[in-house]
Amino acid sequence: MAQSPLTLTDVTKRFGGFTAVEGLSLDVPEGRIIGFLGPNGAGKSTSLRVSLGVIPPDEGMVRLFGAPPNILSLRRVGFLPEERGLYKKMTARETIAYFARLKGLTAGEAKARADELMESTGLGEFRNTRVSKLSKGMAQKVQILSTLAHKPDFLILDEPFSGLDPVNQQALEELIRDEHARGATILFSTHVMEHAERLCDRIVMMARGRKVFDGTLPEAFATLDKGASLEVEEGFDLAAALAPKGFEAQRAADRGHGDAWRIALPKGVGPQDALRAAIEAGAPITGFAPDEARLRDVFVSLVGEAEAAALNDPLAEQAEGALAE
């Protein structure tokens, strides 16, 4: 049976009177891409630092490849911290090779690996450029490449997309897929749900230091009430027409094409079933759209709109990081 790269059991971490993480249990199976999701300040960065032994838990147990974090198990990990930091006088090539050597590669292996990574990500012509002369985006690429230069078995990426433009965000998504195809297990934290929707096998959601969901994407979407939007010509009572067919319809915001309704879907019933029932009821339909499930909707359904508003707050995670320092 494959050993989980990371297991947390009832982990709690406090900073003075503030509880950053409370009772967190988490298992990261080998070979998966796991999204560690939640608004800024939810406790994600603290949880990752505890996982690596950077800070100890106040309660609970941490196992990295089956044992407490140690120098041998940490060599199998590539960690990208949220706080970016590079040696500005080093060149891009020297930086990547340096971090590779820290993880056990020889000097020759480290330089060859640095060259390979830079060429494959469009940084080849900047290999001898000092970090201080690189753009912010290129410097962040160098830091990401430094994280995976030693081909780690387990990648932990804390807000890896932060600060990247859309083009480089897409490039990083491809890099994550490539690392996963190579065989790496990947755990990345983010407050941007769309990245997790595109990349993850499984997601873990955090809010106020506590885990509120742990499961696959289909399991997450299954927590939502499903429905569909239907527009009919003005004056048609869709609720009365659909009630005999077992559907509940409520008026929604009028979009200017007639009367707008939202139809609730019972379990096991799809949007097309609702549309068919409306047609059979003689509804003069002018528009139809099934609900599009998004992870943000799942988060809102679990913790409420007020908590979800912190997904767009860039200051809360900085506060969490300051507490952990």
Secondary structure, DSSP 4 states (H G I P E B T S, - for coil): -PPPSEEEEEEEEEETTEEEEEEEEEEE-TT-EEEEE--TTSSHHHHHHHHTTSS--SEEEEEETTBS--HHHHTTEEEE-SS----TTSBHHHHHHHHHHHTT--HHHHHHHHHHHHHHTT-GGGTTSBGGGS-HHHHHHHHHHHHHTT--SEEEEESTTTT--HHHHHHHHHHHHHHHHHT-EEEEEES-HHHHHHH-SEEEEEETTEEEEEEEHHHHHTTSPPEEEEEE-TT--HHHHHGGGT-EEEE----SSSEEEEEE--TT--HHHHHHHHHHTT--EEEEEE----HHHHHHHHH-HHHHGGGG-TTHHHHHHHHH-
